[in-house]
């Protein structure tokens, strides 16, 4: 399960949703955002250390209490997104990531230092289209356990004002077009590390069979690429705009996603 916290709300961990996920034994990926009025330079300078460390201790304690081998954590996922442009430079993000990671390491919270935290560095998929972009945000393998890529089939939805946008394409996008660059980059720069797809989804098409076919193609794609260790569909709007990835009224896509989950490749192993 994917959850989203910020430094502003960090003291509330675990939230109701996080508690439910932990109680069920679900694998949890918790993202910690900067919250309001904080940039990467200030976090790297230690101005939020007390709150951040309290949060990380709470996450580690939850894993220990629930006898989980790990809870996955991410600091400021998608730093290459436009919404984060005002937080600083890629170099300042790298400094902030390393600082937060070292806080956990010094407190023996990371898996490598006796704790239960495993770190997932997450970019938007377009950050891997140009390797120099991914390279600029990369904090280095010593501070990253998993490479993450969030990717969507969007068409031109972000340019529309209506929440009912339908992609008029005649063919479904191929997963390789969305996620292939990330897998290639990870092989070159983070060899041996698993790749997570913490967010993925598709807007609906004018032809109702195309989105289910994309989900079916994703099933085959993930099975064919054992480098991918986890995938989570984003069943929601994107920031409440016209990019609508919800499957609530799309029974064919629901069935395709259910079939994906039932596939033997995605079943938990003892």
N, C-alpha and C positions, 0 to 999 in steps of 0.2 A: 504494500500500500504506500502511496505517495502522500506526504503531508507537508504543509508549508508553515513555517514559523518565521518570526523576525526577532531582532534584538529587542524590539518594543514589547513583544508578547512572550519572550523566552521564558519568563518566570512561570508561565502557565503550563509548561510541559509536564506531563502529557495531557493534551487536550482530550475532550470526550472521544473524538474520532481516533486519536492515537491510543487511548486506553482500550477502546473496542478492538483495534487492530492487534494490540499486544495481547489482549486477553484471548483472542482467537488463534494466536500463534502465527499470524501473518508476518511475512518479511516486511520490514518498515524501512522506507527511505525518507528521512526527515531533512528538509531543506531549511537552512537558517539564512534569512535575508537581512540586509542592513537596517531595515526599518526607515523611519523618517529622519531627515536632517543629519544623515551620517554618510560620509564618503569613505572611500577605501583607504585614503591616507590616514584619516583619524583612527580607523580600526587598526591599521598597521602600527600606529603610534601607541596603541594600548589603551585608548580612552574608554573602551567598552569591555575591557578584560574581565571585570568582576561578573558582569551579566553573562557574557559569553561562556566563561568557565563554569558558572553555575548551571547553565543550560547543558553544556557538554557532560557535566557530572550527572545530571538528571537523566540524560539519554543513556549513558553507560549504566547507571543504576537500574534503569528499567530493563535493560538487556540482561543484567545479572539476576535481577529478581525473577524474571520470566524464564530464566535458563535458556536464553537465546545465544547462539554463537556470535551473532553480530546484529547491530543496527547500523544501517548505512546512513551516512550524513553527507550533506553538501553545503558548502558556504557560497552564497550568492550565485545560485544556478543561473545560467544564461547571461553571463556578464557582457557578452557581445551583442545583446539585444539593445534596440534603440532606447528603450525605457531606462537603461542604466548608463547612458552616454554621459550624464552629468556627474557620475560618481568618481570619475578620474580616468587615468590612462591605463592601458593594459598592464604596464609595469607596476602601477599602484595596486591593481587588483592582485597581481602575483604576490606582492609584498604582504597584502592583507591576508590572502589565503595561507601563505606560509606562516604568518604570525598566529592565525587561529589554529592551524594544525600543530604548531609547536606548543601552544598552550595545552592542548590535549596530550601531546607526547610527554611534556614535563610532568603532567598529573597522572601519567600511566593509564590513560584512557583509550589509547589506540591499540588496535590488535597487535601491532608490533612491539608494544611496550606493556603487555599484560592486560589490556582492556578489551572492550567489545566493539569499539568504533572502527568502521571502515569507510574511507573517504571516496566520494564519487564527484569527480570534476565534470560539470555539464555545460556544454555549449549548445546554442541553436545549430541546426544542421548546416545552415549557410555559412557558419564559421569555419567549416571544414572544406568548403568549395575552393577557398584560397588558403593553402597551407600556412602562408605567412600570418594570417589572422589567428588561426589556432595556435601557432607557435608563440605569438605575442602574449596570449593569455595562459600559456602552459606553465604551471608552477613546478613541474618536474616530477619524475616517477617516484622519488623518495617520499613525496607527500601525497601521492594519489594511489588508491587501490583499484579504482575502476574508472574508465573513461565513459562519460555519458553523452548522449546526443538526443536532443528533442527535435522531432521532425514531423511536418504536416504536409498534406496535400491541400493547397490553399486556393489554387486558381487565382482569380483576381478579387477575392472576397474582401481584402483589406481596403480596396478602393471603392467599395460599395457602402451605402448607408443602411441598406435593408438587411435585417437579420434573416431573410429568407433567400439568400443568394444561392443559386444553383449553378454549378460549373457546367458550361455547355460542351465540354470536351467530349469527343467521340470514343476515346480510349482511356482506360484508367492509368494513372501514373504508375510506373514500375518502382518498387521499393528500392532497387539499386540506385535509381536517380536521386532518391532522398537520402539514403543512408550509406551508399557506397563510398563516398569521399571520407566519411568518418571512420569506416572500417579500414580503409587504406591508410589514412593518417595514423590511426592507432597502431597498426602493424609496424609502421616505420618509426614511431616515436615512443610507443609504450608497449613494446613487444612482450607478450605473455600476460598482459592485463586483460581482464574481461571487459566487454563493452555492454553497457546498459542502454536501453531506449526508454527512459523514464516517462516520456510523453510522446505519443504519436496519435495521429488521427486523420480523418479525411472529411472535408465538407461534402455535402450531397451533390450529385450530378443530375442533370436534366434526365438522363437515362438512368432509371433507378437501379439497374443491375451493376453499374460500374463501381459504386462504393463497396458492395459485398465482394466484388471480384478483387478489389484492392486488398481487402482484409484477407481473402483467401491467398492472394499472392504474398502477403506479409507472412502468413503461416509457413508457406514453402520457403520463403527467403530466410526466415529465422532458423528453420530446421536445417537449411543448407549451409548456415554460417554458425558453427559452434562457438565462434568467438563471442557471439551475442549471449549474454548470460541472463538477461531479464528484459521484458517488455511490458509496458503499461499503457493501455488505451486512455486517452483524455476525453472523457464523455461530458463535454461542456462547451460553452462558448469561449472564444479567446478574448479576454478582457471585455466581455459583454458587447463586442461589436458584431459585424456581419459574418465573421468566420465561425460558423456553427458546426461543431463536430459531434453533437449529441446524436445518439442512436435511439432515443426514447420512442420515436414514432417510426422507426425504420426496422421492421421485423426481419427483413432479409439480412440486413447487416448485423442485427442482434444474433441471428442464427449463425452467421459466418464467424462472429467473434466467439460465440459459445463453442462452436466446433474447434476453433483454435485452442481454446482452453482445455478442451477434452482430448486433444491430440496427445499421444503418448510422450512426445518430446517435452511437453510442458507439465507433466505430472511430477510431483515431488518424489525424490528418491530417498530411501532411508540412509 
